[in-house]
């Protein structure tokens, strides 16, 4: 379970040098969508094999995973040039997340125990990927606020450099946080699944 996070995903859609009045702050433009891949099988081994064979392939790991989150940052920024100073004008960060989840087509024919295992696993996969999207939203807001608050530079060349360095730093921090989350989740997977299965079984007694 890993988010798809290309290192070069953050691209400014446009960078314009303009002389405009200041523009009020706003929130990033954030969108989220879902897509599904279908698996088949009638045993736990079948499902494991299908997830390994049909799950989304992530570039960061080179492996297929039970779920994934595609994250794309983008945006636009303008600069204000006055009195030999250059400052950030309008900043609009965009974030698009697409959560990819499995769908088991034989779920309605599953026996009770396998159905419980699948429902527990599917819910945990979705929770995991939703958290990846939440992390990305947090960093999109941080990026927009940080860029908007950058101090003026002596000229717009220097201002552009400062924006680029700030963007790179925050996106790097985002990538590290996503990786940290994956490592923690991976280490805790077995214990978490056992706890979730016990809780679900308790609810059905």
MDTraj code that builds the backbone (N, CA, C; nanometers):
import mdtraj as md
import numpy as np

residues = "UNK UNK UNK UNK UNK UNK UNK UNK UNK UNK UNK UNK UNK UNK UNK UNK UNK UNK UNK UNK UNK UNK UNK UNK UNK UNK UNK UNK UNK UNK UNK UNK UNK UNK UNK UNK UNK UNK UNK UNK UNK UNK UNK UNK UNK UNK UNK UNK UNK UNK UNK UNK UNK UNK UNK UNK UNK UNK UNK UNK UNK UNK UNK UNK UNK UNK UNK UNK UNK UNK UNK UNK UNK UNK UNK UNK UNK UNK UNK UNK UNK UNK UNK UNK UNK UNK UNK UNK UNK UNK UNK UNK UNK UNK UNK UNK UNK UNK UNK UNK UNK UNK UNK UNK UNK UNK UNK UNK UNK UNK UNK UNK UNK UNK UNK UNK UNK UNK UNK UNK UNK UNK UNK UNK UNK UNK UNK UNK UNK UNK UNK UNK UNK UNK UNK UNK UNK UNK UNK UNK UNK UNK UNK UNK UNK UNK UNK UNK UNK UNK UNK UNK UNK UNK UNK UNK UNK UNK UNK UNK UNK UNK UNK UNK UNK UNK UNK UNK UNK UNK UNK UNK UNK UNK UNK UNK UNK UNK UNK UNK UNK UNK UNK UNK UNK UNK UNK UNK UNK UNK UNK UNK UNK UNK UNK UNK UNK UNK UNK UNK UNK UNK UNK UNK UNK".split()
xyz = np.array([
    [0.0843, -0.1182, 0.0000],
    [0.0000, 0.0000, 0.0000],
    [0.0881, 0.1236, 0.0000],
    [0.0899, 0.1895, -0.1084],
    [0.1848, 0.3005, -0.1200],
    [0.1307, 0.4045, -0.2143],
    [0.1591, 0.5221, -0.1816],
    [0.1185, 0.6300, -0.2698],
    [0.2116, 0.6411, -0.3877],
    [0.1545, 0.6795, -0.5018],
    [0.2357, 0.7054, -0.6207],
    [0.2770, 0.8510, -0.6175],
    [0.4053, 0.8720, -0.5990],
    [0.4524, 1.0088, -0.5769],
    [0.5715, 1.0391, -0.6665],
    [0.5536, 1.0763, -0.7991],
    [0.6664, 1.1093, -0.8878],
    [0.7390, 1.2324, -0.8383],
    [0.8689, 1.2297, -0.8393],
    [0.9488, 1.3413, -0.7889],
    [0.9251, 1.4679, -0.8694],
    [0.8939, 1.4575, -0.9978],
    [0.8754, 1.5741, -1.0832],
    [0.7286, 1.6070, -1.1042],
    [0.6431, 1.5640, -1.0115],
    [0.5002, 1.5864, -1.0304],
    [0.4610, 1.7319, -1.0115],
    [0.5425, 1.8076, -0.9371],
    [0.5057, 1.9463, -0.9090],
    [0.5545, 2.0358, -1.0212],
    [0.4600, 2.0871, -1.0991],
    [0.4930, 2.1763, -1.2103],
    [0.4030, 2.2985, -1.2033],
    [0.4625, 2.4162, -1.2082],
    [0.3806, 2.5353, -1.2189],
    [0.3193, 2.5391, -1.3577],
    [0.1882, 2.5541, -1.3636],
    [0.1204, 2.5596, -1.4930],
    [0.1586, 2.6871, -1.5668],
    [0.1838, 2.7946, -1.4918],
    [0.2229, 2.9200, -1.5566],
    [0.2958, 3.0077, -1.4565],
    [0.3934, 3.0798, -1.5026],
    [0.4635, 3.1772, -1.4198],
    [0.4656, 3.3084, -1.4966],
    [0.4016, 3.4086, -1.4417],
    [0.3895, 3.5350, -1.5139],
    [0.4508, 3.6486, -1.4329],
    [0.5195, 3.7367, -1.5006],
    [0.5726, 3.8580, -1.4397],
    [0.4775, 3.9721, -1.4748],
    [0.4059, 4.0203, -1.3729],
    [0.3036, 4.1218, -1.3991],
    [0.3113, 4.2288, -1.2914],
    [0.2463, 4.3391, -1.3172],
    [0.2313, 4.4446, -1.2174],
    [0.0817, 4.4568, -1.1882],
    [0.0422, 4.4000, -1.0735],
    [-0.0992, 4.3928, -1.0364],
    [-0.1148, 4.4285, -0.8898],
    [-0.2336, 4.4728, -0.8496],
    [-0.2572, 4.4951, -0.7074],
    [-0.2589, 4.3615, -0.6338],
    [-0.2388, 4.3666, -0.5010],
    [-0.2402, 4.2439, -0.4224],
    [-0.3743, 4.1734, -0.4317],
    [-0.3716, 4.0396, -0.4220],
    [-0.4927, 3.9584, -0.4317],
    [-0.5129, 3.8865, -0.2995],
    [-0.6345, 3.8861, -0.2452],
    [-0.6593, 3.8234, -0.1153],
    [-0.6206, 3.6762, -0.1164],
    [-0.5878, 3.6240, 0.0027],
    [-0.5498, 3.4839, 0.0141],
    [-0.6693, 3.3937, -0.0092],
    [-0.6415, 3.2701, -0.0502],
    [-0.7447, 3.1705, -0.0734],
    [-0.6846, 3.0344, -0.0471],
    [-0.7697, 2.9318, -0.0470],
    [-0.7228, 2.7966, -0.0218],
    [-0.6812, 2.7307, -0.1520],
    [-0.5956, 2.6292, -0.1444],
    [-0.5568, 2.5564, -0.2653],
    [-0.6783, 2.4926, -0.3328],
    [-0.6697, 2.4733, -0.4623],
    [-0.7734, 2.4018, -0.5359],
    [-0.7433, 2.2530, -0.5273],
    [-0.8257, 2.1808, -0.4543],
    [-0.7987, 2.0404, -0.4250],
    [-0.9102, 1.9539, -0.4822],
    [-0.8715, 1.8488, -0.5528],
    [-0.9702, 1.7542, -0.6048],
    [-0.9288, 1.6127, -0.5678],
    [-1.0294, 1.5262, -0.5530],
    [-1.0033, 1.3863, -0.5200],
    [-1.0987, 1.2986, -0.5989],
    [-1.0456, 1.1924, -0.6569],
    [-1.1279, 1.0990, -0.7331],
    [-1.0883, 0.9561, -0.6968],
    [-1.1700, 0.8630, -0.7412],
    [-1.1464, 0.7221, -0.7116],
    [-1.1505, 0.6409, -0.8405],
    [-1.0688, 0.5374, -0.8464],
    [-1.0786, 0.4381, -0.9528],
    [-1.0579, 0.3006, -0.8902],
    [-1.1011, 0.1974, -0.9604],
    [-1.1000, 0.0631, -0.9038],
    [-1.0425, -0.0364, -1.0035],
    [-0.9750, -0.1373, -0.9520],
    [-0.9339, -0.2500, -1.0339],
    [-1.0025, -0.3749, -0.9790],
    [-1.0459, -0.4613, -1.0665],
    [-1.1250, -0.5774, -1.0282],
    [-1.0383, -0.6996, -1.0099],
    [-1.0643, -0.7729, -0.9029],
    [-0.9960, -0.8991, -0.8805],
    [-1.1005, -1.0095, -0.8670],
    [-1.0576, -1.1343, -0.8892],
    [-1.1459, -1.2502, -0.8782],
    [-1.0785, -1.3542, -0.7902],
    [-1.1548, -1.4498, -0.7431],
    [-1.0984, -1.5561, -0.6604],
    [-1.1978, -1.6024, -0.5566],
    [-1.1729, -1.7231, -0.5042],
    [-1.2648, -1.7810, -0.4066],
    [-1.1946, -1.8269, -0.2798],
    [-1.0639, -1.8033, -0.2734],
    [-0.9886, -1.8363, -0.1529],
    [-0.8991, -1.7187, -0.1168],
    [-0.8475, -1.7213, 0.0057],
    [-0.7564, -1.6146, 0.0490],
    [-0.6313, -1.6128, -0.0380],
    [-0.5845, -1.7311, -0.0759],
    [-0.4666, -1.7378, -0.1624],
    [-0.4950, -1.6769, -0.2988],
    [-0.6157, -1.7030, -0.3527],
    [-0.6549, -1.6423, -0.4801],
    [-0.6493, -1.4904, -0.4710],
    [-0.7056, -1.4378, -0.3642],
    [-0.7111, -1.2921, -0.3497],
    [-0.5713, -1.2323, -0.3372],
    [-0.4858, -1.2979, -0.2617],
    [-0.3492, -1.2490, -0.2463],
    [-0.2767, -1.2476, -0.3811],
    [-0.2950, -1.3547, -0.4576],
    [-0.2317, -1.3621, -0.5896],
    [-0.2864, -1.2556, -0.6840],
    [-0.4168, -1.2327, -0.6794],
    [-0.4787, -1.1343, -0.7676],
    [-0.4336, -0.9929, -0.7336],
    [-0.4230, -0.9624, -0.6046],
    [-0.3747, -0.8305, -0.5648],
    [-0.2311, -0.8091, -0.6107],
    [-0.1498, -0.9142, -0.6008],
    [-0.0107, -0.9038, -0.6439],
    [0.0009, -0.8904, -0.7953],
    [-0.0953, -0.9476, -0.8672],
    [-0.0883, -0.9481, -1.0134],
    [-0.1558, -0.8265, -1.0757],
    [-0.2634, -0.7787, -1.0138],
    [-0.3442, -0.6735, -1.0752],
    [-0.3352, -0.5382, -1.0043],
    [-0.2760, -0.5338, -0.8858],
    [-0.2682, -0.4079, -0.8116],
    [-0.1880, -0.3030, -0.8858],
    [-0.2078, -0.1762, -0.8543],
    [-0.1347, -0.0674, -0.9225],
    [0.0153, -0.0779, -0.9022],
    [0.0890, -0.0546, -1.0080],
    [0.2355, -0.0572, -1.0050],
    [0.2853, 0.0835, -0.9737],
    [0.3665, 0.0967, -0.8699],
    [0.4186, 0.2278, -0.8328],
    [0.5640, 0.2401, -0.8759],
    [0.5975, 0.3545, -0.9322],
    [0.7331, 0.3785, -0.9799],
    [0.8325, 0.3861, -0.8655],
    [0.7884, 0.4341, -0.7508],
    [0.8802, 0.4536, -0.6392],
    [0.9327, 0.3223, -0.5835],
    [0.8534, 0.2151, -0.5916],
    [0.8956, 0.0861, -0.5370],
    [0.9237, -0.0179, -0.6451],
    [0.8617, -0.0019, -0.7618],
    [0.8755, -0.1007, -0.8673],
    [0.7903, -0.2239, -0.8451],
    [0.6986, -0.2173, -0.7466],
    [0.6127, -0.3313, -0.7144],
    [0.4660, -0.2924, -0.7274],
    [0.3817, -0.3958, -0.7366],
    [0.2370, -0.3745, -0.7339],
    [0.1897, -0.3755, -0.5887],
    [0.0842, -0.2988, -0.5639],
    [0.0329, -0.2838, -0.4287],
    [-0.1188, -0.3023, -0.4271],
    [-0.1756, -0.3347, -0.3106],
    [-0.3206, -0.3531, -0.3012],
    [-0.3996, -0.2247, -0.3286],
    [-0.3361, -0.1106, -0.3117],
    [-0.3987, 0.0185, -0.3389],
    [-0.2913, 0.1217, -0.3627],
    [-0.3302, 0.2368, -0.4141],
    [-0.2326, 0.3430, -0.4391],
    [-0.3039, 0.4774, -0.4424],
    [-0.2270, 0.5823, -0.4258],
    [-0.2790, 0.7185, -0.4374],
    [-0.1885, 0.7974, -0.5304],
    [-0.2432, 0.8382, -0.6429],
    [-0.1687, 0.9220, -0.7364],
    [-0.1839, 1.0676, -0.6922],
    [-0.0715, 1.1353, -0.6770],
    [-0.0693, 1.2723, -0.6252],
    [-0.0027, 1.3636, -0.7266],
    [-0.0722, 1.4702, -0.7639],
    [-0.0173, 1.5659, -0.8596],
    [-0.0359, 1.7074, -0.8062],
    [0.0756, 1.7754, -0.7798],
    [0.0738, 1.9157, -0.7418],
    [0.0906, 2.0010, -0.8669],
    [0.0355, 2.1184, -0.8622],
    [0.0524, 2.2141, -0.9704],
    [0.0170, 2.3527, -0.9199],
    [0.0017, 2.4473, -1.0115],
    [-0.0408, 2.5789, -0.9673],
    [0.0089, 2.6923, -1.0541],
    [-0.0241, 2.8115, -1.0124],
    [0.0158, 2.9333, -1.0818],
    [0.0639, 3.0350, -0.9790],
    [0.1585, 3.1187, -1.0214],
    [0.2087, 3.2244, -0.9337],
    [0.2403, 3.3474, -1.0179],
    [0.2120, 3.4622, -0.9634],
    [0.2485, 3.5875, -1.0300],
    [0.3402, 3.6670, -0.9370],
    [0.4142, 3.7630, -0.9960],
    [0.5072, 3.8453, -0.9207],
    [0.4726, 3.9923, -0.9378],
    [0.4918, 4.0684, -0.8327],
    [0.4686, 4.2127, -0.8344],
    [0.6033, 4.2850, -0.8327],
    [0.6276, 4.3678, -0.9317],
    [0.7547, 4.4399, -0.9417],
    [0.7290, 4.5890, -0.9237],
    [0.7778, 4.6455, -0.8138],
    [0.7594, 4.7879, -0.7849],
    [0.8831, 4.8421, -0.7138],
    [0.9258, 4.9607, -0.7547],
    [1.0351, 5.0302, -0.6867],
    [1.1577, 4.9406, -0.6665],
    [1.1971, 4.8738, -0.7729],
    [1.3166, 4.7893, -0.7715],
    [1.3073, 4.6753, -0.6710],
    [1.1862, 4.6371, -0.6382],
    [1.1637, 4.5229, -0.5505],
    [1.0669, 4.4287, -0.6205],
    [1.0774, 4.3019, -0.5873],
    [0.9863, 4.2029, -0.6460],
    [0.9301, 4.1169, -0.5335],
    [0.8003, 4.1001, -0.5354],
    [0.7343, 4.0187, -0.4336],
    [0.6341, 3.9246, -0.4992],
    [0.5896, 3.8278, -0.4220],
    [0.4885, 3.7342, -0.4710],
    [0.3534, 3.8044, -0.4746],
    [0.2829, 3.7868, -0.5849],
    [0.1493, 3.8437, -0.5971],
    [0.0442, 3.7381, -0.5666],
    [-0.0127, 3.6799, -0.6702],
    [-0.1146, 3.5765, -0.6521],
    [-0.0495, 3.4389, -0.6520],
    [-0.0909, 3.3553, -0.5607],
    [-0.0456, 3.2157, -0.5541],
    [-0.1678, 3.1258, -0.5542],
    [-0.1688, 3.0298, -0.6419],
    [-0.2762, 2.9316, -0.6425],
    [-0.2149, 2.7933, -0.6621],
    [-0.2085, 2.7175, -0.5536],
    [-0.1594, 2.5803, -0.5589],
    [-0.2768, 2.4880, -0.5894],
    [-0.2530, 2.3915, -0.6763],
    [-0.3551, 2.2909, -0.7063],
    [-0.3041, 2.1536, -0.6645],
    [-0.3968, 2.0692, -0.6266],
    [-0.3639, 1.9325, -0.5878],
    [-0.4706, 1.8392, -0.6407],
    [-0.4267, 1.7376, -0.7125],
    [-0.5167, 1.6338, -0.7619],
    [-0.4735, 1.5003, -0.7036],
    [-0.5663, 1.4317, -0.6384],
    [-0.5369, 1.2988, -0.5853],
    [-0.6360, 1.1987, -0.6441],
    [-0.5838, 1.0857, -0.6871],
    [-0.6693, 0.9766, -0.7351],
    [-0.6374, 0.8520, -0.6542],
    [-0.7366, 0.8030, -0.5820],
    [-0.7202, 0.6854, -0.4979],
    [-0.7629, 0.5622, -0.5772],
    [-0.6734, 0.4642, -0.5835],
    [-0.6970, 0.3420, -0.6601],
    [-0.7177, 0.2275, -0.5620],
    [-0.8341, 0.1623, -0.5706],
    [-0.8723, 0.0600, -0.4735],
    [-0.9144, -0.0691, -0.5432],
    [-0.9033, -0.1825, -0.4723],
    [-0.9464, -0.3098, -0.5300],
    [-1.0964, -0.3319, -0.5136],
    [-1.1533, -0.4066, -0.6065],
    [-1.2945, -0.4460, -0.5984],
    [-1.3025, -0.5960, -0.6281],
    [-1.3527, -0.6725, -0.5336],
    [-1.3596, -0.8186, -0.5457],
    [-1.4943, -0.8591, -0.6037],
    [-1.4946, -0.9113, -0.7234],
    [-1.6211, -0.9388, -0.7917],
    [-1.6940, -1.0610, -0.7362],
    [-1.6236, -1.1454, -0.6592],
    [-1.6879, -1.2640, -0.6026],
    [-1.7328, -1.2444, -0.4578],
    [-1.7343, -1.1201, -0.4118],
    [-1.7662, -1.0954, -0.2701],
    [-1.9008, -1.1522, -0.2299],
    [-2.0006, -1.1447, -0.3116],
    [-2.1353, -1.1892, -0.2735],
    [-2.1436, -1.3405, -0.2566],
    [-2.0487, -1.4146, -0.3153],
    [-2.0494, -1.5601, -0.3028],
    [-1.9531, -1.6108, -0.1955],
    [-1.8887, -1.5200, -0.1233],
    [-1.7867, -1.5609, -0.0262],
    [-1.8497, -1.6221, 0.0983],
    [-1.7800, -1.7181, 0.1579],
    [-1.8272, -1.7700, 0.2859],
    [-1.8021, -1.6660, 0.3946],
    [-1.8592, -1.6901, 0.5122],
    [-1.8561, -1.5891, 0.6177],
    [-1.7176, -1.5454, 0.6585],
    [-1.6266, -1.6390, 0.6831],
    [-1.4941, -1.6031, 0.7330],
    [-1.4118, -1.5295, 0.6286],
    [-1.4155, -1.5766, 0.5029],
    [-1.3390, -1.5081, 0.3988],
    [-1.3969, -1.3702, 0.3709],
    [-1.5295, -1.3577, 0.3780],
    [-1.5924, -1.2270, 0.3595],
    [-1.5478, -1.1272, 0.4649],
    [-1.5385, -1.1730, 0.5903],
    [-1.4934, -1.0854, 0.6992],
    [-1.3487, -1.0425, 0.6767],
    [-1.2643, -1.1379, 0.6362],
    [-1.1240, -1.1050, 0.6099],
    [-1.1139, -1.0009, 0.4992],
    [-1.1880, -1.0210, 0.3909],
    [-1.1811, -0.9268, 0.2797],
    [-1.2328, -0.7882, 0.3192],
    [-1.3476, -0.7858, 0.3866],
    [-1.4040, -0.6561, 0.4256],
    [-1.3081, -0.5796, 0.5154],
    [-1.2413, -0.6517, 0.6048],
    [-1.1449, -0.5879, 0.6949],
    [-1.0254, -0.5348, 0.6178],
    [-0.9734, -0.6165, 0.5272],
    [-0.8586, -0.5748, 0.4470],
    [-0.8943, -0.4575, 0.3562],
    [-1.0083, -0.4658, 0.2877],
    [-1.0485, -0.3591, 0.1953],
    [-1.0665, -0.2261, 0.2690],
    [-1.1248, -0.2321, 0.3886],
    [-1.1441, -0.1094, 0.4666],
    [-1.0101, -0.0511, 0.5092],
    [-0.9146, -0.1363, 0.5431],
    [-0.7836, -0.0872, 0.5851],
    [-0.7067, -0.0281, 0.4675],
    [-0.7197, -0.0890, 0.3500],
    [-0.6554, -0.0335, 0.2305],
    [-0.7098, 0.1064, 0.2023],
    [-0.8420, 0.1207, 0.2085],
    [-0.9037, 0.2517, 0.1814],
    [-0.8587, 0.3549, 0.2848],
    [-0.8577, 0.3158, 0.4129],
    [-0.8137, 0.4089, 0.5177],
    [-0.6705, 0.4543, 0.4917],
    [-0.5847, 0.3607, 0.4555],
    [-0.4447, 0.3913, 0.4287],
    [-0.4300, 0.4923, 0.3149],
    [-0.5006, 0.4698, 0.2052],
    [-0.4886, 0.5591, 0.0900],
    [-0.5517, 0.6952, 0.1175],
    [-0.6605, 0.6969, 0.1935],
    [-0.7210, 0.8255, 0.2305],
    [-0.6228, 0.9081, 0.3131],
    [-0.5435, 0.8413, 0.3945],
    [-0.4441, 0.9130, 0.4746],
    [-0.3362, 0.9729, 0.3856],
    [-0.2952, 0.9002, 0.2802],
    [-0.1993, 0.9570, 0.1849],
    [-0.2549, 1.0863, 0.1246],
    [-0.3823, 1.0840, 0.0872],
    [-0.4445, 1.2029, 0.0286],
    [-0.4514, 1.3166, 0.1304],
    [-0.4770, 1.2826, 0.2558],
    [-0.4834, 1.3844, 0.3610],
    [-0.3468, 1.4498, 0.3833],
    [-0.2414, 1.3688, 0.3820],
    [-0.1056, 1.4233, 0.3957],
    [-0.0767, 1.5213, 0.2824],
    [-0.1132, 1.4827, 0.1606],
    [-0.0901, 1.5708, 0.0460],
    [-0.1668, 1.7021, 0.0609],
    [-0.2904, 1.6960, 0.1097],
    [-0.3689, 1.8190, 0.1287],
    [-0.3015, 1.9121, 0.2289],
    [-0.2488, 1.8547, 0.3358],
    [-0.1803, 1.9359, 0.4370],
    [-0.0619, 2.0100, 0.3763],
    [0.0160, 1.9408, 0.2938],
    [0.1341, 2.0039, 0.2347],
    [0.0964, 2.1027, 0.1246],
    [-0.0140, 2.0802, 0.0559],
    [-0.0594, 2.1780, -0.0431],
    [-0.0946, 2.3100, 0.0251],
    [-0.1611, 2.3016, 0.1382],
    [-0.1956, 2.4232, 0.2132],
    [-0.0697, 2.4914, 0.2676],
    [0.0230, 2.4098, 0.3179],
    [0.1488, 2.4651, 0.3687],
    [0.2256, 2.5354, 0.2581],
    [0.2316, 2.4735, 0.1409],
    [0.3049, 2.5322, 0.0286],
    [0.2441, 2.6654, -0.0118],
    [0.1129, 2.6702, -0.0257],
    [0.0504, 2.7951, -0.0689],
    [0.0731, 2.9064, 0.0328],
    [0.0548, 2.8740, 0.1604],
    [0.0730, 2.9761, 0.2638],
    [0.2186, 3.0229, 0.2713],
    [0.3126, 2.9308, 0.2580],
    [0.4542, 2.9656, 0.2670],
    [0.4970, 3.0525, 0.1494],
    [0.4538, 3.0184, 0.0298],
    [0.4881, 3.0988, -0.0874],
    [0.4288, 3.2390, -0.0771],
    [0.3077, 3.2473, -0.0295],
    [0.2429, 3.3775, -0.0196],
    [0.3140, 3.4684, 0.0806],
    [0.3772, 3.4077, 0.1825],
    [0.4408, 3.4858, 0.2881],
    [0.5894, 3.5120, 0.2644],
    [0.6414, 3.4721, 0.1493],
    [0.7831, 3.4952, 0.1225],
    [0.8151, 3.6445, 0.1218],
    [0.9279, 3.6787, 0.1807],
    [0.9706, 3.8192, 0.1828],
    [1.0115, 3.8638, 0.0423],
    [0.9952, 3.9926, 0.0096],
    [1.0348, 4.0429, -0.1227],
    [1.1836, 4.0234, -0.1479],
    [1.2185, 4.0192, -0.2762],
    [1.3585, 4.0082, -0.3174],
    [1.3975, 4.1333, -0.3946],
    [1.5255, 4.1460, -0.4236],
    [1.5737, 4.2655, -0.4927],
    [1.5257, 4.2718, -0.6374],
    [1.5012, 4.1570, -0.6977],
    [1.4471, 4.1543, -0.8332],
    [1.3709, 4.0237, -0.8522],
    [1.2998, 4.0122, -0.9639],
    [1.2132, 3.8973, -0.9833],
    [1.2898, 3.7699, -1.0175],
    [1.4119, 3.7835, -1.0680],
    [1.4944, 3.6645, -1.0885],
    [1.5251, 3.5979, -0.9555],
    [1.5613, 3.6805, -0.8573],
    [1.5871, 3.6276, -0.7242],
    [1.4594, 3.5741, -0.6598],
    [1.3483, 3.6409, -0.6858],
    [1.2210, 3.5964, -0.6295],
    [1.1805, 3.4609, -0.6863],
    [1.1990, 3.4443, -0.8155],
    [1.1683, 3.3155, -0.8786],
    [1.2555, 3.2043, -0.8200],
    [1.3814, 3.2346, -0.7977],
    [1.4720, 3.1361, -0.7384],
    [1.4256, 3.0977, -0.5989],
    [1.3827, 3.1975, -0.5222],
    [1.3358, 3.1716, -0.3859],
    [1.2094, 3.0850, -0.3884],
    [1.1200, 3.1153, -0.4807],
    [0.9974, 3.0351, -0.4945],
    [1.0317, 2.8910, -0.5308],
    [1.1251, 2.8737, -0.6246],
    [1.1645, 2.7399, -0.6681],
    [1.2255, 2.6602, -0.5536],
    [1.3137, 2.7234, -0.4781],
    [1.3792, 2.6546, -0.3672],
    [1.2783, 2.6180, -0.2583],
    [1.1859, 2.7080, -0.2305],
    [1.0841, 2.6821, -0.1290],
    [0.9927, 2.5682, -0.1722],
    [0.9527, 2.5716, -0.2979],
    [0.8667, 2.4656, -0.3506],
    [0.9351, 2.3305, -0.3408],
    [1.0613, 2.3262, -0.3826],
    [1.1357, 2.1999, -0.3793],
    [1.1480, 2.1475, -0.2366],
    [1.1750, 2.2358, -0.1435],
    [1.1911, 2.1941, -0.0036],
    [1.0623, 2.1360, 0.0523],
    [0.9505, 2.2015, 0.0276],
    [0.8241, 2.1548, 0.0830],
    [0.7782, 2.0257, 0.0160],
    [0.7988, 2.0143, -0.1140],
    [0.7626, 1.8898, -0.1826],
    [0.8515, 1.7749, -0.1346],
    [0.9789, 1.8034, -0.1093],
    [1.0676, 1.7008, -0.0531],
    [1.0188, 1.6570, 0.0851],
    [0.9783, 1.7539, 0.1662],
    [0.9245, 1.7208, 0.2985],
    [0.7987, 1.6347, 0.2849],
    [0.7156, 1.6675, 0.1872],
    [0.5945, 1.5891, 0.1609],
    [0.6307, 1.4450, 0.1278],
    [0.7264, 1.4275, 0.0381],
    [0.7670, 1.2924, -0.0019],
    [0.8198, 1.2125, 0.1172],
    [0.8988, 1.2783, 0.2010],
    [0.9541, 1.2098, 0.3181],
    [0.8437, 1.1690, 0.4157],
    [0.7447, 1.2550, 0.4329],
    [0.6345, 1.2223, 0.5237],
    [0.5512, 1.1070, 0.4692],
    [0.5294, 1.1047, 0.3387],
    [0.4562, 0.9929, 0.2799],
    [0.5325, 0.8620, 0.2991],
    [0.6626, 0.8655, 0.2790],
    [0.7441, 0.7461, 0.2975],
    [0.7443, 0.7019, 0.4432],
    [0.7555, 0.7981, 0.5341],
    [0.7532, 0.7651, 0.6771],
    [0.6227, 0.6959, 0.7141],
    [0.5129, 0.7458, 0.6627],
    [0.3828, 0.6852, 0.6898],
    [0.3771, 0.5416, 0.6379],
    [0.4269, 0.5187, 0.5167],
    [0.4271, 0.3838, 0.4596],
    [0.5113, 0.2877, 0.5436],
    [0.6261, 0.3330, 0.5901],
    [0.7130, 0.2465, 0.6701],
    [0.6444, 0.2068, 0.8003],
    [0.5829, 0.3032, 0.8665],
    [0.5126, 0.2746, 0.9919],
    [0.3975, 0.1777, 0.9683],
    [0.3190, 0.2025, 0.8636],
    [0.2046, 0.1163, 0.8339],
    [0.2491, -0.0257, 0.8004],
    [0.3584, -0.0379, 0.7271],
    [0.4081, -0.1700, 0.6890],
    [0.4513, -0.2493, 0.8119],
    [0.5216, -0.1844, 0.9028],
    [0.5679, -0.2520, 1.0235],
    [0.4519, -0.2978, 1.1106],
    [0.3434, -0.2212, 1.1106],
    [0.2307, -0.2501, 1.1986],
    [0.1205, -0.3316, 1.1319],
    [0.1412, -0.3732, 1.0078],
    [0.0312, -0.4333, 0.9313],
    [-0.0252, -0.5587, 0.9967],
    [0.0605, -0.6553, 1.0309],
    [0.0109, -0.7814, 1.0858],
    [-0.0656, -0.7600, 1.2158],
    [-0.0072, -0.6815, 1.3063],
    [-0.0732, -0.6566, 1.4347],
    [-0.2039, -0.5804, 1.4143],
    [-0.2026, -0.4847, 1.3213],
    [-0.3240, -0.4066, 1.2962],
    [-0.4359, -0.4948, 1.2399],
    [-0.4021, -0.5821, 1.1451],
    [-0.5033, -0.6690, 1.0860],
    [-0.5613, -0.7653, 1.1888],
    [-0.4777, -0.8209, 1.2741],
    [-0.5275, -0.9115, 1.3774],
    [-0.6231, -0.8385, 1.4716],
    [-0.5879, -0.7158, 1.5088],
    [-0.6738, -0.6373, 1.5961],
    [-0.8065, -0.6042, 1.5283],
    [-0.7992, -0.5656, 1.4016],
    [-0.9208, -0.5312, 1.3290],
    [-1.0110, -0.6524, 1.3094],
    [-0.9504, -0.7668, 1.2807],
    [-1.0291, -0.8894, 1.2623],
    [-1.0971, -0.9310, 1.3923],
    [-1.0252, -0.9188, 1.5025],
    [-1.0845, -0.9522, 1.6318],
    [-1.2001, -0.8584, 1.6650],
    [-1.1806, -0.7298, 1.6370],
    [-1.2868, -0.6333, 1.6634],
    [-1.4087, -0.6604, 1.5778],
    [-1.3867, -0.6910, 1.4484],
    [-1.4974, -0.7179, 1.3586],
    [-1.5700, -0.8459, 1.3972],
    [-1.4936, -0.9477, 1.4363],
    [-1.5546, -1.0735, 1.4796],
    [-1.6376, -1.0526, 1.6061],
    [-1.5879, -0.9671, 1.6943],
    [-1.6626, -0.9380, 1.8153],
    [-1.7949, -0.8707, 1.7872],
    [-1.7975, -0.7867, 1.6839],
    [-1.9208, -0.7172, 1.6476],
    [-2.0230, -0.8107, 1.5853],
    [-1.9765, -0.9200, 1.5260],
    [-2.0684, -1.0116, 1.4583],
    [-2.1125, -1.1264, 1.5459],
    [-2.0577, -1.1381, 1.6678],
    [-2.0982, -1.2479, 1.7580],
    [-2.2411, -1.2285, 1.8071],
])
top = md.Topology()
chain = top.add_chain()
for i, resn in enumerate(residues, 1):
    res = top.add_residue(resn, chain, resSeq=i)
    for name in ("N", "CA", "C"):
        top.add_atom(name, md.element.get_by_symbol(name[0]), res)
traj = md.Trajectory(xyz[None], top)
